[in-house]
Amino acid sequence: MILTRRKDGGLLFEERWDRFCTEWRGAAPKERVILDDGRPAVRREPRPEDEDGEVTFTTLAPALWERVKSRQREAFAMIPPPKRVRLCQACRGEMVVTREYEGVWCFRCPACGSSETWGKDVLGGVQGAGDKEKR
């Protein structure tokens, strides 16, 4: 994490991609902003009980944003992929199904190697079909 001070006096936290995604997904729509240089950010107001609190922004480092911005613009627009097709959260590449269990689908990204598990109640699929999970 890199901590810098903005021209207006607010604090700017420049996070890793995975931590920023967590912040972005948890933020209310009114907290999601675009900085002057085009980077997405989450703006947090100080709490009322903090007397000397200040506005904070959570965003990505400029060098990281340059690498991922072309693929991530559509991710921040919240365009969902088709059913049973997942786009990698790290590189936005199309993931392939590696295993199907009774209640979940397991995906792997051939481009970056990351993996994700999604429930059939979210993506669809026959509950009970696939491999039985070992207990």
Buried (B, 14 or more C-beta within 10 A) or exposed (E): EEEEEBEEEBBBBBBEBEEBBBBBEEBEEEBBEEBEEEBBBBBBEEEEEEEEEBBBBBBBBEEBBEEBBEBBEEBEEEEEEEEBEBBBBBBBBEBEEEEBBBBBBBBBBEEEEBEBEBEBEEBEBEEEEBEEEEE
